[in-house]
Amino acid sequence: MITLLSHLSFVAVTTPDVEASVTFYEEQVGMQVVDRIDGAVYLRCWGDYYRYSLVVMPGDEPALHTAGWRTSSPEALEEAVARLEAEGVEGAWTDGHTIGRAYRFVGPQGHPMTLHWDVEHFQSGSDLASIYPDRPQRRSSHAGAPRQLDHVTIAARDVDAFCEWYTRVLGFRHMARTVLDEAPVSVFSVLTTNEKSHDLGVVLDGSTRDGRVNHFAFWVDTREELLIAADVLMENGTDIEYGPSIHGIGEQNFLYYREPSSLRIELNTGGYRNYVPDWQPNTWKPSQGSNNFYRNGRMPMSMTESFPPADGPTATEEGVPDEIKDALLNPYAQEGRG
């Protein structure tokens, strides 16, 4: 298969209070508003190469509106669409803001995605020009502001099936997975379109609601900047949900916090780069520290919450064996075990 996708280009989310969320991204995260169109607000990190990487849109609930993926070429866009339609996916061509002709579709477990090739590269102008010619603009003066968008992690009822479909149809590389110590249940996987450990994560969803998102992540250059960001967030009244610590899978330093809509944001740095074309994904167990490699603290139950909130009966009420019910409610309950 030719390389179809190059990277995650933007994430669009909905929130009941757009202005509260936008103010948070500006004042607490350190992002910049670049456009306001029909109620949607487009924001960027100082190091994003394109015009925006986050879109905040009005909606009744916090949710993923779409995740945008830039293809590797115009031909790759056509090939990706042909492969999707051969799978029976009924998407639609749209004209996206600064991304031109784009194809929107919903994956087999309900996650909305957008593919595009055309894009507007950000031009800062003299006021924001960097002394580094390769930077799209100068570094933010906001302490701990992220350099760029990093990844999105969705919630799926069948983690393995999700990974199989996205690797087979769109060419994602499956990099690693976590299977419970107590039962053969896949609770987490990471996939990538490039040399990063992942730009798409998948966590087990015990609900019956399609298309949910667990979090999306920004990148800072160093662990020290991540710690500064944690300090700045807490000084300004934002609680840290989990971290700072380091993931075993991917080897990134991380911290998690929430924006006003309750959507979860991750900030990360570090991690490996993998260029191996025939890489085989390793299977981790929670006891190895797949989520918290230090194994010195249990992940809070709140981290299993995805968005929008679950409704209807959950998978744990539909005949799942007793020995894995607790794991479905808290897939990483064993992470703190030494």
NORZI-V482992 format. One record per pair of residues at least 24 apart in sequence whose C-alpha atoms are under 10 Angstrom apart, sorted by the first residue. I is the first residue (numbers start at 1). J is the second residue. If there is no record, write none. Layout:
i:I j:J
i:I j:J
This chain:
i:1 j:79
i:1 j:168
i:1 j:169
i:1 j:170
i:1 j:171
i:2 j:72
i:2 j:75
i:2 j:76
i:2 j:79
i:2 j:80
i:2 j:170
i:2 j:171
i:3 j:71
i:3 j:72
i:3 j:73
i:3 j:76
i:3 j:79
i:3 j:80
i:3 j:170
i:3 j:171
i:3 j:172
i:3 j:193
i:3 j:194
i:4 j:69
i:4 j:70
i:4 j:71
i:4 j:72
i:4 j:73
i:4 j:74
i:4 j:75
i:4 j:76
i:4 j:77
i:4 j:78
i:4 j:79
i:4 j:80
i:4 j:81
i:4 j:115
i:4 j:169
i:4 j:170
i:4 j:171
i:4 j:172
i:4 j:193
i:5 j:69
i:5 j:70
i:5 j:71
i:5 j:72
i:5 j:73
i:5 j:76
i:5 j:77
i:5 j:80
i:5 j:115
i:5 j:116
i:5 j:117
i:5 j:170
i:5 j:171
i:5 j:172
i:5 j:192
i:5 j:193
i:5 j:194
i:6 j:69
i:6 j:70
i:6 j:71
i:6 j:72
i:6 j:73
i:6 j:76
i:6 j:117
i:6 j:172
i:6 j:192
i:6 j:193
i:6 j:194
i:6 j:195
i:7 j:68
i:7 j:69
i:7 j:70
i:7 j:71
i:7 j:72
i:7 j:150
i:7 j:151
i:7 j:192
i:7 j:193
i:7 j:194
i:7 j:195
i:7 j:196
i:7 j:198
i:7 j:199
i:7 j:200
i:8 j:53
i:8 j:67
i:8 j:68
i:8 j:69
i:8 j:70
i:8 j:71
i:8 j:114
i:8 j:115
i:8 j:149
i:8 j:150
i:8 j:151
i:8 j:152
i:8 j:192
i:8 j:193
i:8 j:194
i:8 j:199
i:8 j:200
i:9 j:48
i:9 j:49
i:9 j:50
i:9 j:51
i:9 j:52
i:9 j:53
i:9 j:54
i:9 j:67
i:9 j:68
i:9 j:69
i:9 j:70
i:9 j:71
i:9 j:99
i:9 j:114
i:9 j:115
i:9 j:116
i:9 j:119
i:9 j:148
i:9 j:149
i:9 j:150
i:9 j:151
i:10 j:42
i:10 j:43
i:10 j:44
i:10 j:48
i:10 j:50
i:10 j:51
i:10 j:52
i:10 j:53
i:10 j:54
i:10 j:55
i:10 j:66
i:10 j:67
i:10 j:68
i:10 j:69
i:10 j:70
i:10 j:114
i:10 j:149
i:10 j:150
i:10 j:151
i:10 j:152
i:11 j:52
i:11 j:53
i:11 j:54
i:11 j:55
i:11 j:56
i:11 j:64
i:11 j:65
i:11 j:66
i:11 j:67
i:11 j:68
i:11 j:69
i:11 j:113
i:11 j:114
i:11 j:149
i:11 j:151
i:11 j:152
i:11 j:216
i:11 j:217
i:12 j:40
i:12 j:41
i:12 j:42
i:12 j:53
i:12 j:54
i:12 j:55
i:12 j:56
i:12 j:57
i:12 j:63
i:12 j:64
i:12 j:65
i:12 j:66
i:12 j:67
i:12 j:68
i:12 j:112
i:12 j:113
i:13 j:40
i:13 j:54
i:13 j:55
i:13 j:56
i:13 j:57
i:13 j:58
i:13 j:59
i:13 j:61
i:13 j:62
i:13 j:63
i:13 j:64
i:13 j:65
i:13 j:66
i:13 j:67
i:13 j:213
i:13 j:216
i:13 j:263
i:14 j:40
i:14 j:55
i:14 j:56
i:14 j:57
i:14 j:58
i:14 j:59
i:14 j:60
i:14 j:61
i:14 j:62
i:14 j:63
i:14 j:64
i:14 j:65
i:14 j:66
i:14 j:261
i:14 j:263
i:14 j:308
i:15 j:56
i:15 j:57
i:15 j:58
i:15 j:59
i:15 j:60
i:15 j:61
i:15 j:62
i:15 j:63
i:15 j:64
i:15 j:65
i:15 j:259
i:15 j:260
i:15 j:261
i:15 j:262
i:15 j:263
i:15 j:308
i:16 j:57
i:16 j:58
i:16 j:59
i:16 j:60
i:16 j:61
i:16 j:62
i:16 j:63
i:16 j:260
i:16 j:261
i:17 j:56
i:17 j:57
i:17 j:58
i:17 j:59
i:17 j:60
i:17 j:61
i:17 j:62
i:17 j:260
i:17 j:261
i:18 j:56
i:18 j:57
i:18 j:58
i:18 j:59
i:18 j:260
i:18 j:261
i:19 j:56
i:19 j:57
i:19 j:58
i:19 j:260
i:20 j:259
i:20 j:260
i:20 j:261
i:21 j:56
i:21 j:57
i:21 j:259
i:21 j:260
i:21 j:261
i:21 j:262
i:21 j:263
i:22 j:55
i:22 j:56
i:22 j:57
i:22 j:259
i:22 j:260
i:23 j:259
i:23 j:260
i:24 j:238
i:24 j:258
i:24 j:259
i:24 j:260
i:25 j:54
i:25 j:56
i:25 j:145
i:25 j:259
i:25 j:260
i:26 j:142
i:26 j:145
i:27 j:142
i:27 j:145
i:27 j:233
i:27 j:236
i:28 j:142
i:28 j:143
i:28 j:144
i:28 j:145
i:28 j:229
i:28 j:232
i:28 j:233
i:28 j:234
i:28 j:235
i:28 j:236
i:28 j:237
i:28 j:238
i:28 j:259
i:29 j:142
i:29 j:143
i:29 j:144
i:29 j:145
i:29 j:146
i:29 j:218
i:29 j:229
i:29 j:232
i:29 j:233
i:29 j:259
i:29 j:265
i:29 j:267
i:30 j:140
i:30 j:141
i:30 j:142
i:30 j:143
i:30 j:144
i:30 j:145
i:30 j:146
i:30 j:147
i:30 j:229
i:31 j:140
i:31 j:142
i:31 j:145
i:31 j:146
i:31 j:147
i:31 j:148
i:32 j:140
i:35 j:97
i:37 j:97
i:42 j:97
i:44 j:122
i:44 j:146
i:44 j:147
i:44 j:148
i:44 j:149
i:45 j:137
i:45 j:139
i:45 j:140
i:45 j:145
i:45 j:146
i:45 j:147
i:45 j:148
i:45 j:149
i:45 j:218
i:45 j:219
i:46 j:124
i:46 j:128
i:46 j:135
i:46 j:136
i:46 j:137
i:46 j:138
i:46 j:139
i:46 j:140
i:46 j:141
i:46 j:145
i:46 j:146
i:46 j:147
i:46 j:148
i:47 j:122
i:47 j:134
i:47 j:135
i:47 j:136
i:47 j:137
i:47 j:138
i:47 j:139
i:47 j:140
i:47 j:145
i:47 j:146
i:47 j:147
i:47 j:148
i:47 j:149
i:47 j:219
i:47 j:220
i:48 j:121
i:48 j:122
i:48 j:135
i:48 j:136
i:48 j:137
i:48 j:146
i:48 j:147
i:48 j:148
i:48 j:149
i:49 j:119
i:49 j:120
i:49 j:121
i:49 j:122
i:49 j:123
i:49 j:134
i:49 j:135
i:49 j:136
i:49 j:137
i:49 j:148
i:50 j:98
i:50 j:99
i:50 j:119
i:50 j:120
i:50 j:121
i:50 j:122
i:50 j:123
i:50 j:136
i:51 j:97
i:51 j:98
i:51 j:99
i:51 j:119
i:51 j:120
i:51 j:121
i:51 j:122
i:51 j:123
i:51 j:124
i:51 j:136
i:52 j:97
i:52 j:98
i:52 j:119
i:52 j:120
i:52 j:121
i:52 j:122
i:52 j:148
i:52 j:149
i:53 j:148
i:53 j:149
i:53 j:150
i:53 j:218
i:54 j:149
i:54 j:216
i:60 j:308
i:61 j:261
i:61 j:262
i:61 j:263
i:61 j:307
i:61 j:308
i:61 j:309
i:62 j:212
i:62 j:213
i:62 j:260
i:62 j:261
i:62 j:262
i:62 j:263
i:62 j:264
i:62 j:306
i:62 j:307
i:62 j:308
i:62 j:309
i:63 j:211
i:63 j:212
i:63 j:213
i:63 j:214
i:63 j:215
i:63 j:261
i:63 j:262
i:63 j:263
i:63 j:306
i:63 j:307
i:63 j:308
i:63 j:309
i:64 j:111
i:64 j:112
i:64 j:113
i:64 j:152
i:64 j:154
i:64 j:211
i:64 j:212
i:64 j:213
i:64 j:214
i:64 j:215
i:64 j:216
i:64 j:263
i:64 j:307
i:64 j:308
i:65 j:111
i:65 j:112
i:65 j:113
i:65 j:114
i:65 j:211
i:65 j:212
i:65 j:213
i:66 j:104
i:66 j:105
i:66 j:106
i:66 j:111
i:66 j:112
i:66 j:113
i:66 j:114
i:66 j:211
i:67 j:104
i:67 j:111
i:67 j:112
i:67 j:113
i:67 j:114
i:67 j:115
i:67 j:151
i:67 j:152
i:67 j:200
i:67 j:216
i:68 j:99
i:68 j:102
i:68 j:103
i:68 j:104
i:68 j:112
i:68 j:113
i:68 j:114
i:68 j:115
i:68 j:116
i:69 j:102
i:69 j:103
i:69 j:113
i:69 j:114
i:69 j:115
i:69 j:116
i:69 j:117
i:69 j:193
i:70 j:99
i:70 j:102
i:70 j:114
i:70 j:115
i:70 j:116
i:70 j:117
i:70 j:118
i:70 j:119
i:70 j:193
i:71 j:115
i:71 j:116
i:71 j:117
i:71 j:118
i:71 j:193
i:72 j:116
i:72 j:117
i:72 j:193
i:73 j:116
i:73 j:117
i:73 j:118
i:74 j:116
i:74 j:117
i:74 j:118
i:75 j:117
i:76 j:115
i:76 j:116
i:76 j:117
i:77 j:101
i:77 j:102
i:77 j:103
i:77 j:115
i:77 j:116
i:77 j:117
i:77 j:118
i:78 j:103
i:78 j:115
i:78 j:116
i:78 j:117
i:79 j:170
i:80 j:115
i:80 j:169
i:80 j:170
i:80 j:171
i:81 j:105
i:81 j:115
i:81 j:169
i:81 j:170
i:82 j:169
i:83 j:168
i:83 j:169
i:83 j:170
i:84 j:169
i:84 j:170
i:86 j:169
i:87 j:165
i:87 j:169
i:106 j:211
i:107 j:162
i:107 j:165
i:107 j:166
i:107 j:210
i:107 j:211
i:108 j:156
i:108 j:161
i:108 j:162
i:108 j:165
i:108 j:166
i:108 j:210
i:108 j:211
i:109 j:155
i:109 j:156
i:109 j:157
i:109 j:158
i:109 j:159
i:109 j:161
i:109 j:162
i:109 j:209
i:109 j:210
i:109 j:211
i:109 j:212
i:110 j:155
i:110 j:156
i:110 j:209
i:110 j:210
i:110 j:211
i:110 j:212
i:111 j:154
i:111 j:155
i:111 j:156
i:111 j:210
i:111 j:211
i:111 j:212
i:111 j:213
i:112 j:210
i:112 j:211
i:112 j:212
i:142 j:229
i:142 j:232
i:143 j:225
i:143 j:226
i:143 j:228
i:143 j:229
i:143 j:230
i:143 j:231
i:143 j:232
i:143 j:233
i:144 j:220
i:144 j:221
i:144 j:222
i:144 j:224
i:144 j:225
i:144 j:226
i:144 j:227
i:144 j:228
i:144 j:229
i:144 j:230
i:144 j:231
i:144 j:232
i:144 j:233
i:144 j:267
i:145 j:218
i:145 j:219
i:145 j:220
i:145 j:221
i:145 j:225
i:145 j:226
i:145 j:228
i:145 j:229
i:145 j:232
i:145 j:267
i:146 j:217
i:146 j:218
i:146 j:219
i:146 j:220
i:146 j:221
i:146 j:225
i:146 j:226
i:146 j:229
i:146 j:267
i:146 j:268
i:146 j:269
i:147 j:218
i:147 j:219
i:147 j:220
i:147 j:221
i:148 j:217
i:148 j:218
i:148 j:219
i:148 j:220
i:148 j:221
i:149 j:199
i:149 j:216
i:149 j:217
i:149 j:218
i:149 j:219
i:149 j:220
i:149 j:267
i:150 j:196
i:150 j:198
i:150 j:199
i:150 j:200
i:150 j:216
i:150 j:217
i:150 j:218
i:150 j:219
i:150 j:220
i:150 j:266
i:150 j:267
i:150 j:268
i:150 j:269
i:151 j:191
i:151 j:192
i:151 j:196
i:151 j:198
i:151 j:199
i:151 j:200
i:151 j:201
i:151 j:215
i:151 j:216
i:151 j:217
i:151 j:218
i:151 j:219
i:151 j:266
i:151 j:267
i:151 j:268
i:152 j:198
i:152 j:199
i:152 j:200
i:152 j:201
i:152 j:202
i:152 j:213
i:152 j:214
i:152 j:215
i:152 j:216
i:152 j:217
i:152 j:218
i:152 j:265
i:152 j:266
i:153 j:188
i:153 j:189
i:153 j:190
i:153 j:191
i:153 j:198
i:153 j:199
i:153 j:200
i:153 j:201
i:153 j:202
i:153 j:203
i:153 j:212
i:153 j:213
i:153 j:214
i:153 j:215
i:153 j:216
i:153 j:217
i:153 j:266
i:153 j:306
i:154 j:200
i:154 j:201
i:154 j:202
i:154 j:203
i:154 j:204
i:154 j:205
i:154 j:211
i:154 j:212
i:154 j:213
i:154 j:214
i:154 j:215
i:154 j:216
i:154 j:306
i:154 j:307
i:155 j:187
i:155 j:188
i:155 j:201
i:155 j:202
i:155 j:203
i:155 j:204
i:155 j:205
i:155 j:206
i:155 j:207
i:155 j:209
i:155 j:210
i:155 j:211
i:155 j:212
i:155 j:213
i:155 j:214
i:155 j:215
i:155 j:304
i:155 j:305
i:155 j:306
i:155 j:307
i:156 j:187
i:156 j:188
i:156 j:202
i:156 j:203
i:156 j:204
i:156 j:205
i:156 j:206
i:156 j:207
i:156 j:208
i:156 j:209
i:156 j:210
i:156 j:211
i:156 j:212
i:156 j:213
i:156 j:214
i:157 j:187
i:157 j:202
i:157 j:203
i:157 j:204
i:157 j:205
i:157 j:206
i:157 j:207
i:157 j:208
i:157 j:209
i:157 j:210
i:157 j:211
i:157 j:212
i:157 j:315
i:157 j:328
i:158 j:185
i:158 j:186
i:158 j:187
i:158 j:188
i:158 j:202
i:158 j:203
i:158 j:204
i:158 j:205
i:158 j:206
i:159 j:185
i:159 j:186
i:159 j:187
i:159 j:188
i:159 j:189
i:159 j:190
i:159 j:201
i:159 j:202
i:159 j:203
i:159 j:204
i:159 j:205
i:160 j:185
i:160 j:186
i:160 j:187
i:160 j:188
i:160 j:189
i:160 j:202
i:160 j:204
i:162 j:189
i:162 j:202
i:163 j:189
i:163 j:190
i:163 j:191
i:163 j:200
i:163 j:201
i:163 j:202
i:166 j:191
i:167 j:191
i:167 j:192
i:167 j:193
i:172 j:198
i:172 j:199
i:172 j:200
i:173 j:197
i:173 j:198
i:173 j:200
i:173 j:277
i:173 j:278
i:173 j:279
i:173 j:280
i:173 j:281
i:174 j:198
i:174 j:200
i:174 j:201
i:174 j:279
i:174 j:280
i:174 j:281
i:174 j:282
i:175 j:249
i:175 j:250
i:175 j:274
i:175 j:279
i:175 j:280
i:175 j:281
i:175 j:282
i:175 j:283
i:176 j:201
i:176 j:249
i:176 j:250
i:176 j:279
i:176 j:280
i:176 j:281
i:176 j:282
i:176 j:283
i:176 j:284
i:176 j:290
i:177 j:201
i:177 j:202
i:177 j:203
i:177 j:249
i:177 j:281
i:177 j:282
i:177 j:283
i:177 j:284
i:177 j:285
i:177 j:290
i:178 j:203
i:178 j:249
i:178 j:282
i:178 j:283
i:178 j:284
i:178 j:285
i:178 j:286
i:178 j:288
i:178 j:289
i:178 j:290
i:178 j:291
i:178 j:331
i:178 j:332
i:179 j:283
i:179 j:284
i:179 j:285
i:179 j:286
i:179 j:290
i:179 j:331
i:180 j:283
i:180 j:284
i:180 j:285
i:180 j:286
i:180 j:287
i:180 j:324
i:180 j:327
i:180 j:331
i:180 j:332
i:180 j:333
i:180 j:334
i:180 j:335
i:181 j:284
i:181 j:285
i:181 j:286
i:181 j:287
i:181 j:288
i:181 j:334
i:182 j:285
i:182 j:286
i:182 j:323
i:182 j:324
i:182 j:327
i:182 j:334
i:183 j:321
i:183 j:323
i:183 j:324
i:183 j:327
i:184 j:324
i:185 j:324
i:185 j:327
i:185 j:328
i:185 j:331
i:186 j:283
i:186 j:284
i:186 j:285
i:186 j:331
i:187 j:285
i:187 j:286
i:187 j:327
i:187 j:328
i:187 j:330
i:187 j:331
i:187 j:332
i:188 j:249
i:188 j:283
i:188 j:284
i:188 j:290
i:188 j:291
i:188 j:331
i:188 j:332
i:189 j:249
i:189 j:281
i:189 j:283
i:189 j:284
i:190 j:249
i:190 j:250
i:190 j:281
i:191 j:281
i:192 j:274
i:194 j:273
i:194 j:274
i:194 j:275
i:195 j:272
i:195 j:273
i:195 j:274
i:195 j:275
i:195 j:276
i:195 j:277
i:196 j:250
i:196 j:271
i:196 j:272
i:196 j:273
i:196 j:274
i:196 j:275
i:197 j:249
i:197 j:250
i:197 j:251
i:197 j:252
i:197 j:271
i:197 j:272
i:197 j:273
i:197 j:274
i:197 j:275
i:198 j:249
i:198 j:250
i:198 j:271
i:198 j:272
i:198 j:273
i:198 j:274
i:203 j:304
i:203 j:306
i:203 j:331
i:204 j:304
i:204 j:306
i:204 j:327
i:204 j:328
i:204 j:329
i:204 j:330
i:204 j:331
i:205 j:304
i:205 j:305
i:205 j:306
i:205 j:310
i:205 j:314
i:205 j:315
i:205 j:328
i:205 j:329
i:205 j:330
i:205 j:331
i:206 j:304
i:206 j:305
i:206 j:310
i:206 j:313
i:206 j:314
i:206 j:315
i:206 j:316
i:206 j:317
i:206 j:325
i:206 j:327
i:206 j:328
i:206 j:329
i:206 j:330
i:206 j:331
i:207 j:306
i:207 j:309
i:207 j:310
i:207 j:311
i:207 j:312
i:207 j:313
i:207 j:314
i:207 j:315
i:207 j:316
i:207 j:317
i:207 j:328
i:207 j:329
i:208 j:310
i:208 j:311
i:208 j:312
i:208 j:313
i:208 j:314
i:208 j:315
i:209 j:307
i:209 j:308
i:209 j:309
i:209 j:310
i:209 j:311
i:209 j:312
i:209 j:313
i:209 j:314
i:210 j:307
i:210 j:308
i:210 j:310
i:211 j:306
i:211 j:307
i:211 j:308
i:212 j:305
i:212 j:306
i:212 j:307
i:212 j:308
i:212 j:309
i:212 j:310
i:213 j:263
i:213 j:264
i:213 j:305
i:213 j:306
i:213 j:307
i:213 j:308
i:213 j:309
i:214 j:263
i:214 j:264
i:214 j:265
i:214 j:303
i:214 j:304
i:214 j:305
i:214 j:306
i:214 j:307
i:214 j:308
i:215 j:256
i:215 j:257
i:215 j:258
i:215 j:263
i:215 j:264
i:215 j:265
i:215 j:266
i:215 j:303
i:215 j:305
i:215 j:306
i:215 j:307
i:216 j:256
i:216 j:263
i:216 j:264
i:216 j:265
i:216 j:266
i:216 j:267
i:217 j:254
i:217 j:255
i:217 j:256
i:217 j:264
i:217 j:265
i:217 j:266
i:217 j:267
i:217 j:268
i:218 j:254
i:218 j:265
i:218 j:266
i:218 j:267
i:218 j:268
i:218 j:269
i:219 j:254
i:219 j:266
i:219 j:267
i:219 j:268
i:219 j:269
i:219 j:270
i:220 j:267
i:220 j:268
i:220 j:269
i:220 j:270
i:221 j:268
i:221 j:269
i:221 j:270
i:222 j:253
i:222 j:268
i:222 j:269
i:222 j:270
i:223 j:252
i:223 j:253
i:223 j:254
i:223 j:268
i:223 j:269
i:223 j:270
i:224 j:269
i:225 j:267
i:225 j:268
i:225 j:269
i:226 j:253
i:226 j:254
i:226 j:255
i:226 j:267
i:226 j:268
i:226 j:269
i:227 j:253
i:227 j:254
i:227 j:255
i:227 j:267
i:229 j:255
i:229 j:267
i:230 j:255
i:230 j:256
i:230 j:257
i:230 j:267
i:233 j:257
i:241 j:265
i:241 j:266
i:241 j:299
i:241 j:300
i:241 j:302
i:241 j:303
i:242 j:266
i:242 j:297
i:242 j:298
i:242 j:299
i:242 j:300
i:242 j:302
i:242 j:303
i:243 j:267
i:243 j:292
i:243 j:297
i:243 j:299
i:244 j:268
i:244 j:292
i:245 j:291
i:245 j:292
i:245 j:293
i:245 j:294
i:245 j:295
i:245 j:296
i:245 j:297
i:246 j:270
i:246 j:271
i:246 j:289
i:246 j:290
i:246 j:291
i:246 j:292
i:246 j:293
i:246 j:294
i:246 j:295
i:247 j:271
i:247 j:289
i:247 j:290
i:247 j:291
i:247 j:292
i:247 j:293
i:247 j:294
i:247 j:295
i:248 j:284
i:248 j:286
i:248 j:288
i:248 j:289
i:248 j:290
i:248 j:291
i:248 j:292
i:248 j:293
i:248 j:294
i:248 j:295
i:249 j:282
i:249 j:283
i:249 j:284
i:249 j:288
i:249 j:289
i:249 j:290
i:249 j:291
i:249 j:292
i:249 j:293
i:250 j:290
i:250 j:291
i:251 j:290
i:251 j:291
i:251 j:292
i:251 j:293
i:252 j:291
i:252 j:293
i:253 j:292
i:253 j:293
i:254 j:292
i:256 j:303
i:257 j:303
i:262 j:305
i:262 j:306
i:262 j:307
i:262 j:308
i:263 j:305
i:263 j:306
i:263 j:307
i:263 j:308
i:264 j:303
i:264 j:305
i:264 j:306
i:264 j:307
i:285 j:332
i:285 j:334
i:285 j:335
i:286 j:331
i:286 j:332
i:286 j:333
i:286 j:334
i:286 j:335
i:286 j:336
i:286 j:337
i:287 j:332
i:287 j:333
i:287 j:334
i:287 j:335
i:287 j:336
i:287 j:337
i:287 j:338
i:288 j:334
i:288 j:335
i:288 j:336
i:288 j:337
i:288 j:338
i:289 j:332
i:289 j:334
i:289 j:335
i:289 j:336
i:289 j:337
i:289 j:338
i:290 j:332
i:290 j:335
i:291 j:332
i:291 j:334
i:291 j:335
i:291 j:336
i:292 j:332
i:292 j:335
i:292 j:336
i:292 j:337
i:293 j:335
i:293 j:336
i:293 j:338
i:294 j:335
i:294 j:336
i:294 j:337
i:294 j:338
i:295 j:334
i:295 j:335
i:295 j:336
i:295 j:337
i:295 j:338
i:296 j:335
i:296 j:336
i:296 j:337
i:296 j:338
i:297 j:334
i:297 j:335
i:297 j:336
i:297 j:337
i:297 j:338
i:298 j:332
i:298 j:333
i:298 j:334
i:298 j:335
i:298 j:336
i:298 j:337
i:299 j:330
i:299 j:331
i:299 j:332
i:299 j:333
i:299 j:334
i:299 j:335
i:299 j:336
i:300 j:330
i:300 j:332
i:300 j:333
i:301 j:329
i:301 j:330
i:301 j:331
i:301 j:332
i:301 j:333
i:302 j:330
i:303 j:330
i:303 j:331
i:303 j:332
i:304 j:328
i:304 j:329
i:304 j:330
i:304 j:331
i:304 j:332
i:304 j:333
i:305 j:329
i:305 j:330
